[in-house]
Structure formats: structure tokens, C-alpha cells
Amino acid sequence: MKKILLFSFLMVLTGIAWAQTRTIEGTVTSSTDGTTLPGVSVLVKGTQNGTITDIDGKYQLTVPSTGGVLVFSFVGMTSTEIAIGNQSTIDAQLADDVTQLNEVVVTALNVEREKKTLGYATQEVTSDNLRVARETNLNEALAGKVSGVQVISGSGAKFGEAAVRIRGVRGFGSNSPLYVVDGIPTADPATINMDNVQSINVLKGANASALYGSRARDGVILITMKKAKAGRMNIDFNNTTTFENVSVMPKYQNQYGGGYSQEFQTFTFNPATDDPALAGLNGALIPEFYADESWGPRMDGRQVAQWDAFTPGTDTYGQTRPWSPNPDNVKNFFNTGVALNNSLSVSKAGDGYNITATLSNVNRTGVLPNTKQEKTFLNLNATVDLAKNLTLTTLANYNRTNVFGSLTEGYQGGSIGQNFNQWFQRQLDMDLLKKYYRMPDGRYTSWNINSARNSRPLYWNNPYTEQYANFSENTKDTYSGKFGLTYELIDGLSVSANLSRYFTSYFSDGRTASGTLDLDSYGQSKYQQKEDNYEFLAQYNKVTENFSVSALIGGNIRMEEYSSNSISTAGGLSVPNLYNISASVDRPNASNYFSQRQVNSIFAQASFGWKEIVFVDGSIRRDYDSVLPTTSNAFTYPAVSASFIFSELLPNTNILSFGKLRAGYAEVGGELNPYQLDPAFSLGTPYNGNPTMTYPNSLIDPNLRASTTGALEGGIELAFLQGRIRTDFSYYYYDNTNEILSTEVPSTTGISSYTINAGKTFTRGWDATIGGTPVQTANFNWDVNFNIARSRNVIEEIYPGIDAIQLVNGFLGNRVAGGWGSISARAKVGEEWGTIIGEKFQRDEAGNILIDEDGYPMTEQNQVLGTVLPDYTGGIFNRVTYKGFELSFTIDWQMGGKINSITNMFNAYSGLGEMTVGNNDRGTPMRDPVADGGGLRFDGVFADGTENNIYLEASEYFKSQFALHEAWVYDASYVKLREIRLGYSLPQSLLQRTNFVRTASFAVVANNPWLIKTNVPGLDPSQVSGDTRNSRNNGAWVDSGQLPATRSIGFDIRLGF
């Protein structure tokens, strides 16, 4: 009986207990992208009652009926507390914790490490910050976001790619960093799919990059691709549609038309030889058709027989038209480009596997007529646990880039920049040029005809002929892949083996159309580039209460192959418009090249930590390079660094939450090109139809070695207010020695140059970043990052008897003809790298320009005009969010440096520019004859100190300054709004009702919307001419007639399922 009573009593108590509890459930997601979060701790505050979310981010928990507070916490995210009340479903969102962001970063050899342990400078940019306006070029996306990184843009009008300098320049040669994508060295960053990038980590100094050996001299950019998050399968779709237009153009004059003088000629009809349709033009005014400048008659509306009046087949053949300006003729030539950027990504991760696949396509029509670009990306990233301690990693990337059209710029045939800014006329009607660039009978026309009785082009094709008849097409396929196995031998010790390949195949063909100005032709070129890496790595990590040890040892075999060949017609086409090598009149021009190299490497690294306060790193790498003699083909690259987290020794405060000092020293080197030590015969000009070969007239030191850079770096990192504000400052000094230089030697030796190891330069500078999250509330968040940097490269020595060498030629190169002097950038002992040398005004002691007896300025050759490199570079990144609304933008800026503008020089020389019209200081139109009060005078003095009072005709005034470089070298400082995004994300509370839409956002985006400040008229100094990243990197001080800058604006839609 007692047992029955006791059992009954316990059942009653149990019933009461069940009546006092209830079950709640919910889902935990990320506030950043809406993904579900497995493994989140859900705890009733003040108790031990809790659970964790499952693989889909869901949880169930029994809680007291009286309620309480739930605490949601997860590593790397801020904890959230929610009152239970009488709710049965409680969903939570967790935000990234600003005090823990970037604590783990990817370092050399794709090894992840805690950032606080590093003794060198790195800076990471996450995917959200890279894709503000959906920039498709990786280098462009970095602009203004990383201290010490200068981005030199290419022309948007020609689908140009940007170049990057990290901490200025090193030595005398190329200054391009190494790009590594998930452990795969990548030759061309333009082939990287930005939609698949998770983060970019810039290794700025030699300590950070020494483990990459001879290729790490100019820094390393590590790209980490996206990986799936644990939970349900995620599908992400992104569409961006933008509209692109030219944004910065020279200002043209609209008062005077084409010609060399302000007088019209008169057409006299000859009935014996002229077409009767021209009889009505007898006595009509005609311009100087052969002139390709705009120093002609005033555009006052008079009836004039222009180029189309003498071009058979036009509607205006035999008719006059008003001699009137066309103010927007150049602007109207350019189209509105449209870019469609679509991306679809599928990802899934679970117990023992992680798979992500991304397909992206960028279809873009250019602002130049008849130009287009298409990029297709396919990326696959998978990690699978094959066994308990064995993991397989695979990575496959594919990119195809196709570019069609005439994209020529600079001072060369077919260049639109040359057409409009150097040799053109201001009265030309662009609609007529487009309508009649090619007649129905196949004839190509031009505004620049020979004469009234010969309508063939004289100096220049119709600009539409260049775009629709003379064009090229190129296709580039890039494949990269990685296969790796990692086996954990014991806890903390693992070994891995990786095989990777990077392969590029490029094909291009181009033509010059039959019947145009130049001889018709056709050509093809192609190249293939392959790099294989075989890598073995052993890693060990051990952490105790007071000590930590991290070490690795490994080896790598790098094998490279490069082959190219080209072939083109010679002597024209035997059959007009047959664009085939077989149509070559003469024997086709052909060439080919092949190279191989192998670099065998061994390396090791170790890091020791004590009580999370002191960390010491050491690494060493030894490369054996096949391009060097076996007696001197090995190089060793050591590095050592230390960091001291002094904040661990300070009392806890609400002000300083983190403080670290770091310092290090390292050595890295530069590479030689294959066969640089082994000169070979080259094809010469055929003689009597027979091929000839020539031997190089240069001599190479057989003991030539790779250059070496010793780098010393120190820095401090601080965090305030629990990580809300962070600062990072670095100072560095690089000692660059054993540069590879080609020196001139006397012709009596039988050779022209001698290539040797010589030269010594030093690079010193600093870079700083300050940023963080100054304001963070439940609904409002403000992230900001400001960076600034300064770098100087000074030449210490070159070679006995040589104190200067020329680095890069500017316009005209070394030419000195007709009084035109050359301009170039040089390296001279005691000067900064890239000092610009050219012609300069001669001045007296008071700084006045000296004028000769004829009224022209006196000049001096080979004078210093400034330096190529800027004094300071920097940027500002801002993101403000409020209840789903987002405003993000990046400002990029540069202070100092010089740029030589050929565009402005020719605009003045040819009478096209706005500066060539207006009134002089006497209130008279400057283009009026001097005898009538017109003309211009130089502001200067004669040798005796009296003020210049001699006026020159306007054309002579401006033409006399051609190649007077000081007049056309400008301060290259600028401030530019690089990108901006204004968007809205739908709230999770709304999306959860759909049961399938995870995230949804819409934004208006713009790239390069506003050049806020510039000192260069009509140009964007952040964009320079050049067909390759290297040419822009080393020639970033010359505008050689570049295409106009562009801006794009559009909308961005992102959906997650």
C-alpha cells in the first residue's frame, strides 16, 4: 500500500512539473547573408539548460513556463539575448563580431594562421567589400581598399585591365605581384571570377611572401575562393545590368573648322574632266581637304562644299552645306555600352564534404562602335573526407574571354584617340561619317580626302572604317586545377601532397580591309602558357597552456612551358577582301618561340608563441632555377619576424583593447627570363626572297644572377573600444641589389650593349590604416576604413662610369628631329626612380621665362620635370546600413607624381582644343591676325629683363610648344569616387514566409561615377594607356592619346534560396 501511495505521489509531482515547462523552437541565421547557422549555442540565461542548432540551423528546447531569456552565441559572432515571454517560436539572427573579424587569415602556401601571431603586414578584403558595385576585374576591385596598394586602371573603352603596385617599385624592372588562387599561381588576375572570391589577402612585405621565393619580390596577392557553409543546400543568383558612357573628355573648340589657314579655296568646274553633277559647285567655297587640323575658317554658317560634296554616292554629292560647328561630334561617336553580368552558385556542406559550383557570364558591348567582350567562368571547389584522417581537395576553374573590335589607342594608326584628339576637324558631322563610311560599291570614304577631284583617303580613314572594317578578334581560354590529399598522422601533425596546373591558350586574328588607307593585310597569332606545380607539405601544430608551436616543411617542383607563333601576309592581299594567309602577295611573315624552365624548391617555417604574448617566426626557402648556370643556380631566401602583444600585460580598460608591435627581416629575389643567358639567332629581313638570320649585338655576363632584395619592416597594431576602432601602421626599408641592367658600350667593341648584374637602389616608406565600426546598434551599423601610404625608391649606384640609365621612353622616344626633343623616365644616382627628363622653359634667376628676339621661349633639353611615382596614395571605404538599407562607397586618391599628356599637346598643336580660342590680353580674338590685334604672346622677359611684347600668330604660339614637355607635364594628383552602392535587403521575417527564399536584395550601383578632383584637363590620371598590365605599370606617366574614361551605372539583384 505504501508503495502505491508513493508512486501516486510521484506521478502527481511529475504532472505538476510538466505543467510548469513547455517546448519552444526556432531557426538561427546570419544577419549578413541569411544562411542558417549550425552549432549555435542556445541557452536559458542563468541555467545549464541549453542545446545547439542542428545542420539546418534549427533547435528545440524545453523551457520554464514562466519564461526567461534565451542567449544565442556562436564563435566569431555577437551573442544575442531574446526574452521568451509566451512565444513558442523564437528565431534569431547573429551578426559578425567586429572584435573577432580577420583573426584568422590565409598566409603563404595557403596556410591559415591567427593574424595576431604574424610579425609582418597583411591586409584582407572580404567578398562583401570587393563586390560593392559588382566590379568584374580583381585589381580594380582593390582600388582604395588596401594601404600601400596603388591601382593603375586601364581604359574602360577598350575593356582594359588594371595594374597593381604594392609599396611602390623595387629595382629597375617590372613591378607586378604574384597572384595565387587557393594555392595555384595565376598569371592573369583578369581570369579570376570575382563572384567566386571569398576574400583577398595582400602580403605586402618580403617577410610575408618569402616562402614564395624568387617570384615574391613585388608582393603576393592571395585569393581564397568561396566554400559552402554547413547546413542545407544554398542556391545564389546575382544579376547586374549596367550602362556605360564616356565620362571625361577633352574640351574642344567650336569656333573654327578644318584647315591650315582661315581662308577658303574656290572650286572651278571643268566640264571636260569633271562629273556634270558637280557643275552646280562652280565657284563654291571649299576647305583645305588635305588639312588634318582645325586652324581653318571661322564656322559662321556659310555654304561650303565639304568632303561629301565630292564623294560619289552620297545624298549630298554636288551640294553645299553650312560651315557650322558640331559641338558633340566626338561624344556622339561613342555608344552607350551595356553589360549583363549573371552568376549562379550552388553550394552544400555536410558531415565530411563541402562542394561549391559557380557559373558566371559577363556579356558586354563597348562604348566604341562594333566592340564587345564576353567572359564565361566555371568554378568547382570540393573537399571530401575519404577516411577518418584522409581529406581530398579538388579545385577546377575555367575562363573564356572573347574580345571583338578595334580597340587601338595611343599615337598609332587606327587609334580613335589619335583621330579625335590629334588630327581632326571640328565641323565634321558624325552622322554623315557613319552613314557613308562605306559606299554600296565597296568604296571606303574619309573626311580627309586628297582633293576635290580625288576622294580617296589621304592621311586618315573615316573613324567608322577603323571600327567596322579594320578590326581584330581574340579568344583566351584559361584552365586551372588542383588535386590535393591531406592525411593527419597524429593529432596536430599532417602531411599533404598537391598537384596544380595553370594553362592558358590565346588566339588572335586581325585584318586591314582592302580599299582603305593602308595596305590590306591579315594576320594570326597564338600562344600557350603552362605551369605545373608538384608540392609536398608537412605541418605540425601544438598548443599548451603557455606555449604554441607551428611548423611546416616541404618542397615544390615548378615546371613552365611557353610557346607562341604568329604569321601575317606580306605585300598585301592577292585577292581583295580574302582574309587568309594564302592570299599573301609575298612570302608570309612568320615567327615562333618556345621556352621551358624548371625551379626546384625546398622550404621550411616555424612559429613559436609564449603565453599569447610573444611570437617568433622563421622561414627559409632555397630555389634551384634551370635558367641559370648549374654552378650558380641556387638561391636562399631567409626570413625572421617577431610580434609582441603588449596589451596582454596591461590592465583591462575600455579604451585600449589590443596592442601589438611587430618587426622582421627577409630576403627575396627576382627572376631571369628563360634563355636570357643564351643569345640565339633571330630572323632578319629577307634578301632576294631568301630568309636571313642575325646574331644579337649584345653581350651577356655568363655569371648573371637574379636580383636580391633585403627587406626590413616594423609596425604596430592597435584596437580600441573592444575592437570598434583598429589601426595598423608599418614602416619598411628595402635594399635592392644585383639588378640586371643592359649598359651601353663603345661601338668599337663590336657590340652595342652588355647585360650585367649592377645597380643598387633602396625603397623606403610607410603605410597606415585606421578603421572599424564606430557605431553599431540594433538597427544601425557604420563601417569605415581609411588608408594612406608613402613610398620612395632612390638610386644609390648603377655601374662604374655610368650614373644614369633610361627606363621608359615617352612620346617620340629618343627622337630629336625638327627641333622636337625626347621625353623619358630615367634612373640616376641620387634621384628617385622614374625621374622624368625632357624639354623645359629656360628661366632667369627670378623664375621668369626667357624669350628670344623673335618672341619664342628659350628652352633647355634633358631637364628634370618631376617623378613618375606619387608622393602619397590612399583610399576611404564606407558602409552604412539601417534596417535593411545599405549605402557603400569607395574613394581612391593620389597626391603627387607627374603625367605627360600627349592628348593636350596635340589638341593645342592641331587647333582642336578649347585653349586655342578666345580673346587675348588685348581683348581681341586670339586667332585674328597679329596685324589686327590678334595673336598671343608668351609671358616672359628678354635677356635684358624687359617684358616680352612680341605677339605671335595663334597657330605659331601653340605649335611652338609641341614637344616642349614642361607645358604638357601635369600634377597627377586626383580624388575619385570609384564605386557606390545604394540598396535594400528584404527582412528575414518576410522571407521566411516564402519557405524557399533565403535572401533578397536590390541595389543601384555605379563604377567610376565621379572624378572629384584632377589637375589634368580632359583626362582621368588614374587611367593610363597601355595594352598590358606591365606596360601600364612601368609607363603610368604617359597619356599617349588614350581613349576617354568611362563610368557605368545600373542595378544589382541578388537572390538566395
Secondary structure, 3 states (H helix, E strand, C coil): CHHHHHHHHHHHHHHHHHHCEEEEEEEEEECCCCCECCCCEEEECCCCCEEECCCCCEEEEEEECCCCEEEEEECCEEEEEEECCCCCECCEEECECCCCCCCEEEEHHHEEEEHHHCCCCEEEEEHHHHCCCCCCCHHHHCCCCCCCEEEEECCHHHCCCCEEEECCCCCCCCCCCEEEECCEEECCHHHCCHHHEEEEEEECCHHHHHHHHHHCCCCEEEEEECCCCEEEEEEEEEEEEEEEEEEECCCECCCECCECCCCCEECCCCCCCCCHHHHHHCCCEECCCCCCCECCCECCCCEECCHHHHCCCCCCCCCCEECCCCCCHHHHHCCCEEEEEEEEEEEEEECCEEEEEEEEEEEEECCCCCCEEEEEEEEEEEEEECCCCEEEEEEEEEEEEEEEECCCCCCCCCCHHHHHHCCCCCCCCHHHHHHCCECCCCCECCCCEEECCEEEECCCCCHHHHHHCCCEEEEEEEEEEEEEEEEEEECCEEEEEEEEEEEEEEEEEEEECCCCCCCCEEEEEEEEEEEEEEEEEEEEEEECCCEEEEEEEEEEEEEEEEEEEEEEEEEEECCCCCCCHHHEEEEEEEEEEEEEEEEEEEEEEEEEEECCCEEEEEEEEEEEECCCCHHHCEEEEEEEEEEECHHHHCCCCCCEEEEEEEEEEEEEECCCCCCCCCCCCEECCCECCECCEECCCEEECCCCCCCEEEEEEEEEEEEECCCCEEEEEEEEEEEEEEEEEEEECCHHHCCCEEEEEEEEEEEEEEEEEEEEEEEECCCEEEEEEEEEEEEEEEEEECECCECEEEEEECCCCCCCECCECCCEEEEECCCECCEEEEEEECECCCCCEEECCCCCECEEEEEEEEECCCCEEEEEEEEEEECCEEEEEEEEEEECCEEEEHHHHHHHHCCCEHHHCCECCCCCECCCCHHHCCCECCCCECCCCCECCCCECHHHHHHCCCCCHHHHEEECCEEEEEEEEEEEECCHHHHCCCCCCCEEEEEEEEEEEEEEEECCCCCCCCECCCCCHHHHHHCCCEECCCCCEEEEEEEEEEEEC
